Amino acid sequence: MGINIKDMLLPSVAAVVFDMALPERVVVDPQLVAGKPVIRSARLSVEFTLGLPAAGQPEDELLHDCAGISREDILACLSYAAR
């Protein structure tokens, strides 16, 4: 089952709660990936992570191919990109 952007739209209250978890999942560090925002646990850039499903890679393949990331990490990338 792939990520559907429509499914990612969260109600405003849930979005506020979810945004509170962003610093735990998405970080910006000049020493990592040239200062691009990355998933803390995997050091994959937000841009790269979101580019894969945008190019048609199903979510289950993304989670399998990119060890160390979770669906919550992908949601955090979407939330970060929406800011």
C-alpha positions as CSV (number, residue, x, y, z in Angstrom):
1,M,0.0,0.0,0.0
2,G,1.6,3.3,-1.1
3,I,1.3,6.7,0.5
4,N,-1.6,8.7,-0.8
5,I,-1.1,12.4,-0.1
6,K,-4.9,12.7,0.6
7,D,-4.4,10.2,3.4
8,M,-1.6,12.3,4.9
9,L,-3.8,15.4,5.5
10,L,-4.3,15.4,9.2
11,P,-7.0,17.2,11.2
12,S,-5.6,20.4,12.7
13,V,-5.4,19.1,16.2
14,A,-3.6,15.9,15.2
15,A,-1.2,18.0,13.0
16,V,-0.3,20.2,16.0
17,V,0.5,17.1,18.1
18,F,2.4,15.5,15.3
19,D,4.5,18.7,14.7
20,M,5.6,18.4,18.3
21,A,7.5,15.2,17.3
22,L,9.3,16.8,14.4
23,P,12.5,17.6,16.2
24,E,12.7,14.0,17.3
25,R,12.6,12.8,13.7
26,V,13.7,15.6,11.3
27,V,16.9,17.5,12.1
28,V,19.0,20.1,10.3
29,D,22.7,19.8,11.0
30,P,25.4,21.5,8.9
31,Q,27.6,18.4,9.4
32,L,25.0,16.1,7.8
33,V,24.1,16.0,4.1
34,A,25.3,19.5,3.5
35,G,22.9,21.0,6.1
36,K,19.8,19.6,4.4
37,P,16.9,18.5,6.7
38,V,17.3,14.7,7.4
39,I,15.6,11.9,9.1
40,R,17.5,11.7,12.4
41,S,17.5,7.9,12.6
42,A,18.7,7.2,9.0
43,R,20.4,10.4,7.9
44,L,18.3,10.4,4.7
45,S,17.3,13.8,3.4
46,V,13.7,14.9,3.5
47,E,14.0,15.7,-0.2
48,F,15.3,12.2,-1.1
49,T,12.7,10.5,1.2
50,L,9.8,12.4,-0.4
51,G,11.2,12.1,-3.9
52,L,10.8,8.3,-3.9
53,P,7.0,8.0,-3.4
54,A,6.6,11.1,-5.6
55,A,8.4,9.1,-8.3
56,G,6.0,6.1,-7.7
57,Q,7.9,3.9,-5.3
58,P,5.3,2.2,-3.0
59,E,5.6,2.9,0.7
60,D,6.3,-0.8,1.6
61,E,9.2,-0.8,-0.8
62,L,10.5,2.5,0.6
63,L,10.4,1.1,4.1
64,H,12.1,-2.1,3.1
65,D,14.8,-0.4,0.9
66,C,15.6,2.4,3.4
67,A,16.5,0.5,6.6
68,G,16.0,2.5,9.7
69,I,13.0,4.6,8.7
70,S,9.4,4.2,9.7
71,R,6.1,5.4,8.3
72,E,6.1,8.0,11.1
73,D,9.4,9.3,9.6
74,I,7.8,9.6,6.2
75,L,4.9,11.5,7.8
76,A,7.4,13.7,9.6
77,C,9.0,14.5,6.2
78,L,5.6,15.4,4.8
79,S,4.9,17.6,7.8
80,Y,8.3,19.3,7.6
81,A,7.9,19.9,3.8
82,A,4.4,21.5,4.4
83,R,5.8,24.1,6.8
